[in-house]
Amino acid sequence: MSKKKEIHVELRYYEIPQNEYSLGLVGESWNRVYHADVNGLHFHNLMEIGYCFKGEGQLIFEGGSTIDYTAGTCTVFPQNLPHGTWSNGDEPNYWEFLYIDPESFLGGVYDTDQIFTRELTTRVGKKSYVLREEDSPVLGSSIRALMLEKREPKEFAAEIEKCLVWKLLLEIARMNPLENEHGEQPQKRRKVMLTSLDYVNEHYHESIKIKKLAEICHMSETHFRRLFEDTIHMTPVDYINFVRIQKACEYLNSANDTMQNVATKVGYISQSSFNRNFSRFIGTTPYKWKAAADNYKLKLLNYKITAHKGW
């Protein structure tokens, strides 16, 4: 039996320029022949928005599935989605691309409502899309407007870009309606859940019981657990650990402290529990992260990955 060819998935890492809200790969340099195959896919650390202005070919995804594209095709790819582009023939295809960090952007514009930010971020990153502009004209026009602004910035460029990114992300979220199977009003639900999030953010260094969170939200523990998972998309225990590890990263970046002290500061009784949860959320040990924090990005499982900055 012949050995199955190894799939190579490449991380193309981008950074959004300071004082901007998106990264635009726009202009004539993106009028090129695109030839990728299923054994050489790539993914990004940011959400990728694409628009094909000229040409035709296939978009390739893991498992070998393909979707045809032509001029007027819009794409929305969440972070960490392996894909590639294959032009038909040797004629150049003209694509332009936008890269956005939905979580950071939405967290900035809705900084007083963590629940709403998490809901929107989840909805924006829920699905990938390959659409014709004629089938989704509002999305297509929003993408092209932002690309034009990145290509030809004028007065108030930053302010207009912020509005266009905001509009585009809300249009994508609108394509993924909130599933509210249990009948709670979203606004009321967010307000109640925000109480528990505030408590965790203030008391993460203490022992936190789920029963206590349910009590401050004036509901039973069973109902609280179910509502929390429906709203935050993780269990209460996972969220507590998530906050603790975030705080641990801040301590590790800002102070030369021992791992045991950091673990204690963020609420862990044992070093082993701290190490286990750190590795679970960050993907490496706190010692390795401390040594080279910028080198450890979340990576897809079951792939051989090579990290390159950009194309």
ZANU-698978 format. One line per field, with one value per residue (C-alpha): residue number from 1; z, y, x. Coordinates in Angstrom, 3 decimals, decimal comma. Each point is the difference from the previous one (the first is absolute). Layout:
N
i = c(NUM / ...) $
Z = c(Z / ...) $
Y = c(Y / ...) $
X = c(X / ...) $
END
This chain:
311
i = c(1 / 2 / 3 / 4 / 5 / 6 / 7 / 8 / 9 / 10 / 11 / 12 / 13 / 14 / 15 / 16 / 17 / 18 / 19 / 20 / 21 / 22 / 23 / 24 / 25 / 26 / 27 / 28 / 29 / 30 / 31 / 32 / 33 / 34 / 35 / 36 / 37 / 38 / 39 / 40 / 41 / 42 / 43 / 44 / 45 / 46 / 47 / 48 / 49 / 50 / 51 / 52 / 53 / 54 / 55 / 56 / 57 / 58 / 59 / 60 / 61 / 62 / 63 / 64 / 65 / 66 / 67 / 68 / 69 / 70 / 71 / 72 / 73 / 74 / 75 / 76 / 77 / 78 / 79 / 80 / 81 / 82 / 83 / 84 / 85 / 86 / 87 / 88 / 89 / 90 / 91 / 92 / 93 / 94 / 95 / 96 / 97 / 98 / 99 / 100 / 101 / 102 / 103 / 104 / 105 / 106 / 107 / 108 / 109 / 110 / 111 / 112 / 113 / 114 / 115 / 116 / 117 / 118 / 119 / 120 / 121 / 122 / 123 / 124 / 125 / 126 / 127 / 128 / 129 / 130 / 131 / 132 / 133 / 134 / 135 / 136 / 137 / 138 / 139 / 140 / 141 / 142 / 143 / 144 / 145 / 146 / 147 / 148 / 149 / 150 / 151 / 152 / 153 / 154 / 155 / 156 / 157 / 158 / 159 / 160 / 161 / 162 / 163 / 164 / 165 / 166 / 167 / 168 / 169 / 170 / 171 / 172 / 173 / 174 / 175 / 176 / 177 / 178 / 179 / 180 / 181 / 182 / 183 / 184 / 185 / 186 / 187 / 188 / 189 / 190 / 191 / 192 / 193 / 194 / 195 / 196 / 197 / 198 / 199 / 200 / 201 / 202 / 203 / 204 / 205 / 206 / 207 / 208 / 209 / 210 / 211 / 212 / 213 / 214 / 215 / 216 / 217 / 218 / 219 / 220 / 221 / 222 / 223 / 224 / 225 / 226 / 227 / 228 / 229 / 230 / 231 / 232 / 233 / 234 / 235 / 236 / 237 / 238 / 239 / 240 / 241 / 242 / 243 / 244 / 245 / 246 / 247 / 248 / 249 / 250 / 251 / 252 / 253 / 254 / 255 / 256 / 257 / 258 / 259 / 260 / 261 / 262 / 263 / 264 / 265 / 266 / 267 / 268 / 269 / 270 / 271 / 272 / 273 / 274 / 275 / 276 / 277 / 278 / 279 / 280 / 281 / 282 / 283 / 284 / 285 / 286 / 287 / 288 / 289 / 290 / 291 / 292 / 293 / 294 / 295 / 296 / 297 / 298 / 299 / 300 / 301 / 302 / 303 / 304 / 305 / 306 / 307 / 308 / 309 / 310 / 311) $
Z = c(0,000 / -0,988 / 2,734 / 0,105 / -0,985 / 2,973 / 0,086 / 0,534 / 1,440 / 0,205 / 2,484 / -1,702 / 2,876 / -0,382 / 2,270 / -0,356 / -0,246 / 3,024 / -0,019 / -2,702 / 0,298 / -2,797 / -2,200 / -3,733 / -2,632 / -2,902 / -3,326 / -3,170 / 1,796 / 0,724 / -3,708 / -0,381 / -0,781 / 3,121 / 0,106 / 3,265 / 0,513 / 2,732 / 1,373 / 0,383 / 1,697 / 2,311 / 2,741 / 1,782 / 3,550 / -1,039 / -1,747 / -3,779 / -2,235 / -3,742 / -3,224 / -3,528 / -2,512 / -3,001 / -0,984 / 0,962 / 1,731 / 3,088 / 3,710 / 1,617 / 3,555 / 2,306 / -1,067 / -3,668 / -0,335 / -2,471 / -0,830 / -3,353 / -0,052 / -2,653 / -0,054 / 2,634 / 2,526 / 3,656 / 2,654 / 3,791 / 1,720 / 3,812 / 1,659 / -0,352 / -3,068 / -2,348 / -3,625 / -3,285 / -3,372 / -3,455 / -3,119 / -3,148 / -2,623 / 0,088 / -0,220 / 3,058 / 2,423 / 1,921 / 3,661 / 2,878 / 3,675 / 3,350 / 3,372 / 3,157 / 3,663 / 0,903 / 3,705 / 0,498 / -2,163 / 1,542 / 3,482 / -0,659 / -1,258 / 2,570 / 2,902 / 2,606 / -1,061 / 0,084 / -0,608 / -3,188 / -1,171 / 0,477 / -1,720 / -3,006 / -0,206 / 0,054 / -2,681 / -2,235 / 0,161 / -0,104 / -3,723 / -3,159 / -3,120 / -3,731 / -1,581 / -3,212 / 0,521 / -1,937 / 2,656 / 2,899 / -1,349 / 3,402 / 1,054 / -3,380 / -0,006 / 3,606 / -0,912 / -3,102 / 1,880 / 2,643 / -2,642 / -1,852 / 3,215 / 0,622 / -3,593 / -0,207 / 3,514 / 0,219 / 2,753 / 3,130 / -1,266 / 3,476 / 1,070 / -3,222 / 0,143 / 3,539 / -1,136 / -3,002 / 2,057 / 2,566 / -2,682 / -1,694 / 3,221 / 0,889 / -3,469 / 0,512 / 3,479 / -1,475 / -2,268 / 3,152 / 2,132 / 3,717 / 0,978 / 2,985 / 0,608 / 3,567 / -0,468 / 2,164 / -1,329 / -1,231 / 1,633 / 3,381 / -0,284 / -0,762 / 2,957 / 2,384 / -1,346 / 0,122 / 3,771 / 0,214 / -2,385 / 2,048 / 3,129 / -1,579 / -1,347 / 3,495 / 2,061 / -2,345 / 2,635 / 2,512 / 0,201 / -2,120 / 0,348 / -2,819 / 2,635 / 1,048 / -3,604 / -0,306 / 3,244 / -1,067 / -3,250 / 2,026 / -1,648 / 0,697 / -0,657 / -2,681 / -1,861 / 0,376 / -1,458 / -2,993 / -0,661 / 0,431 / -2,576 / -2,443 / 0,311 / 0,490 / -1,963 / 2,736 / 3,436 / 3,091 / 1,161 / -3,388 / 0,096 / 3,478 / -1,186 / -3,198 / 1,998 / 2,374 / -2,854 / -1,681 / 3,248 / 0,341 / -3,425 / 1,122 / 3,139 / -1,973 / -2,442 / 2,599 / 2,905 / 0,626 / 2,431 / 0,724 / -1,626 / 3,412 / 0,958 / -3,299 / 0,474 / 3,478 / -1,151 / -2,559 / 2,320 / -0,416 / 3,112 / -1,782 / -2,587 / -1,944 / -0,409 / -1,229 / -2,497 / -1,276 / -0,608 / -1,483 / -2,546 / -0,771 / -0,912 / -1,359 / -1,564 / 1,808 / 3,539 / 1,903 / 0,061 / -3,796 / -0,430 / 2,330 / -2,018 / -3,381 / 0,400 / -3,521 / -1,581 / 1,353 / -2,021 / 0,056 / -2,648 / -1,698 / 1,190 / -2,207 / -2,536 / -0,669 / 0,185 / -1,119 / 1,169 / -2,447 / 0,436 / -2,953 / -3,506) $
Y = c(0,000 / 3,370 / 2,559 / 2,723 / 3,365 / 2,276 / 3,069 / 3,170 / 2,907 / 3,314 / 2,746 / 3,390 / 2,429 / 3,629 / 3,021 / 2,867 / 3,313 / 2,258 / 2,493 / -1,995 / -2,422 / -2,420 / -1,099 / 0,350 / -2,025 / 2,089 / 1,294 / -1,405 / -2,229 / -2,332 / -0,370 / -3,284 / -3,703 / -1,917 / -3,633 / -1,895 / -3,660 / -2,033 / -1,077 / 3,611 / 1,930 / 2,994 / 1,782 / 3,340 / 1,319 / 2,576 / -0,159 / 0,204 / 1,845 / -0,434 / 1,370 / -1,238 / 2,872 / -2,037 / -3,628 / -3,380 / -3,137 / -2,115 / 0,564 / -3,129 / -1,162 / -2,746 / -3,418 / 0,960 / 1,751 / 2,899 / 2,896 / 1,772 / 3,765 / 2,687 / 3,789 / 1,356 / -2,784 / 1,070 / -2,160 / 0,126 / -2,366 / -0,114 / -0,404 / -3,393 / -1,208 / -1,876 / 1,026 / 0,751 / 1,623 / -1,508 / 2,136 / -1,624 / 0,097 / 2,405 / 3,277 / 2,257 / 0,206 / 3,215 / -0,531 / 2,454 / -0,951 / 1,554 / -1,326 / 0,856 / -1,008 / -0,121 / -0,663 / 2,968 / 2,345 / -0,862 / 0,011 / 3,574 / 1,324 / -1,894 / 0,276 / 0,359 / -3,129 / -3,137 / -2,269 / 1,759 / 0,022 / -3,772 / -0,650 / 2,127 / -1,486 / -3,513 / 0,856 / 1,689 / -3,001 / -2,694 / -0,871 / 0,486 / 1,378 / -0,064 / 2,168 / 1,806 / 3,738 / -0,220 / -2,419 / 2,166 / 3,573 / 1,708 / -2,166 / 0,438 / 3,781 / 0,193 / -1,980 / 2,069 / 3,292 / -0,984 / -1,201 / 3,310 / 1,907 / -2,112 / 0,450 / 3,746 / 1,506 / 3,590 / 2,478 / -1,663 / -3,345 / -1,556 / 1,090 / -1,232 / -3,273 / -0,604 / 0,546 / -2,305 / -2,803 / 0,356 / -0,188 / -2,980 / -2,010 / 0,744 / -1,118 / -3,297 / -0,417 / 0,649 / -3,015 / -2,164 / 0,748 / -0,598 / -3,332 / 0,616 / -3,328 / 0,641 / 3,247 / 2,421 / 3,536 / 0,540 / 3,433 / -1,267 / -3,113 / 2,060 / 2,275 / -2,935 / -1,812 / 3,172 / -0,018 / -3,389 / 1,018 / 3,124 / -2,115 / -2,439 / 2,857 / 1,543 / -3,192 / -2,297 / -0,298 / -1,471 / -3,348 / 0,467 / -2,345 / -0,292 / 0,027 / 3,480 / 1,278 / -1,382 / 1,705 / 3,443 / -0,474 / -1,013 / -3,372 / -3,672 / -1,525 / -2,312 / 2,857 / 2,200 / -2,659 / -0,551 / 3,723 / 0,740 / -2,616 / 1,186 / 3,596 / -0,206 / -3,237 / -1,539 / -1,422 / 2,225 / -1,984 / 0,426 / 3,743 / 0,321 / -1,827 / 2,074 / 3,254 / -1,342 / -0,987 / 3,387 / 1,676 / -2,376 / 1,074 / 3,637 / -0,803 / -1,987 / 2,878 / 2,753 / -1,474 / -2,306 / -2,264 / -3,717 / -2,285 / -1,051 / 3,621 / 0,659 / -3,118 / 1,140 / 3,550 / -1,231 / -2,410 / -3,398 / -1,992 / -2,397 / 0,599 / -3,086 / 1,359 / 3,310 / -1,712 / -2,262 / 2,832 / 2,261 / -2,661 / -0,650 / 3,609 / 1,228 / -3,179 / -0,095 / 0,078 / 3,295 / -0,425 / -0,202 / 2,812 / 2,219 / -0,725 / 0,804 / 1,225 / 1,393 / -3,323 / -2,028 / 0,530 / -2,341 / -2,665 / -2,546 / -3,567 / -2,929 / 2,102 / 0,741 / 3,776 / 2,430 / 3,601 / 2,752 / 3,649 / 0,832 / -1,361) $
X = c(0,000 / 1,414 / 0,540 / -2,637 / 1,435 / 0,439 / -2,212 / 2,007 / -1,985 / 1,798 / -0,800 / 0,180 / 0,254 / -1,058 / -0,053 / -2,462 / 1,907 / -0,100 / -2,909 / -1,791 / -2,906 / 0,815 / 2,865 / -0,616 / 1,854 / -1,213 / 1,237 / 1,531 / 2,501 / -2,927 / -0,789 / 1,860 / -0,293 / -1,035 / 1,070 / -0,495 / -0,891 / -1,622 / 3,389 / 1,165 / -2,775 / 0,367 / -1,908 / 0,214 / 0,056 / -2,622 / -3,367 / 0,472 / -2,462 / 0,590 / -1,466 / 0,736 / -0,044 / 1,204 / 0,544 / -1,322 / 1,219 / -0,563 / 0,294 / 1,479 / -0,693 / 1,237 / -1,176 / 0,287 / -3,377 / -0,149 / -2,328 / 0,115 / 0,476 / -0,377 / 0,204 / -2,390 / 0,634 / 0,224 / 1,639 / -0,147 / 2,446 / 0,294 / 3,385 / 1,655 / -1,915 / 2,387 / -0,542 / 1,721 / -0,735 / 0,504 / -0,375 / -1,355 / 2,752 / 2,902 / -1,926 / 0,378 / -2,896 / -0,563 / -0,862 / 0,206 / -0,015 / -0,853 / 1,152 / -1,919 / 0,213 / -3,727 / 0,541 / 2,347 / -2,057 / -3,372 / 1,523 / 1,072 / -3,324 / -2,087 / 2,433 / -2,773 / -1,898 / 2,141 / -2,980 / -1,031 / 3,617 / 0,301 / -3,330 / 0,938 / 3,497 / -1,459 / -2,546 / 2,584 / 2,349 / -2,667 / 0,122 / 2,000 / -1,665 / 0,635 / -2,703 / -0,766 / -0,507 / -3,263 / -1,257 / 1,189 / 0,237 / 0,235 / 2,957 / 1,702 / -0,370 / 1,263 / 3,117 / 0,724 / -0,519 / 2,558 / 2,461 / -0,338 / 0,710 / 3,110 / 1,119 / -0,656 / -0,090 / -1,193 / -0,863 / -1,449 / 1,307 / 0,292 / -3,471 / -1,601 / 1,936 / -1,275 / -3,592 / 0,448 / 1,607 / -2,773 / -2,684 / 1,643 / 0,270 / -3,622 / -1,087 / 1,851 / -1,518 / -3,448 / 0,542 / 0,287 / -3,082 / 0,212 / -1,501 / -2,249 / -1,661 / -1,083 / -1,903 / 2,042 / 0,155 / 3,597 / 0,336 / -1,202 / 2,151 / 3,121 / -0,626 / -0,350 / 3,060 / 2,086 / -0,446 / 1,705 / 2,792 / 0,722 / 0,183 / 2,481 / 2,138 / 0,188 / 0,373 / 1,986 / 2,759 / -2,458 / -1,774 / -3,152 / -2,941 / -2,534 / -2,728 / 1,178 / -0,175 / -3,530 / -1,022 / 1,200 / -1,960 / -3,091 / -0,533 / 0,471 / 3,416 / -1,428 / -1,686 / 3,098 / 2,308 / -2,276 / -0,502 / 3,706 / 1,012 / -2,686 / 1,202 / 3,770 / 0,557 / 2,120 / -0,703 / 0,287 / 3,048 / 1,680 / -0,650 / 1,504 / 3,128 / 0,057 / 0,052 / 2,644 / 2,305 / -0,484 / 1,011 / 2,943 / 1,273 / -0,180 / 2,012 / 2,575 / 0,437 / 0,255 / 1,950 / 2,937 / -1,853 / 0,152 / -2,541 / -1,267 / -0,681 / -1,755 / -2,124 / -0,996 / -0,761 / -2,507 / -1,787 / 1,659 / 0,805 / 2,362 / 2,688 / -1,122 / -3,541 / 1,403 / 2,333 / -2,781 / -2,456 / 2,671 / 0,954 / -3,662 / -0,792 / 3,336 / 1,327 / 3,314 / 1,409 / 0,274 / 3,795 / 0,237 / -2,508 / 2,008 / 3,142 / -1,558 / -3,572 / -0,305 / 0,953 / -2,936 / -3,160 / -2,964 / 0,589 / -2,190 / 0,264 / 1,010 / 1,924 / 3,615 / 0,139 / 2,648 / -0,408 / 0,824 / -0,752 / -2,235 / 0,306) $
END
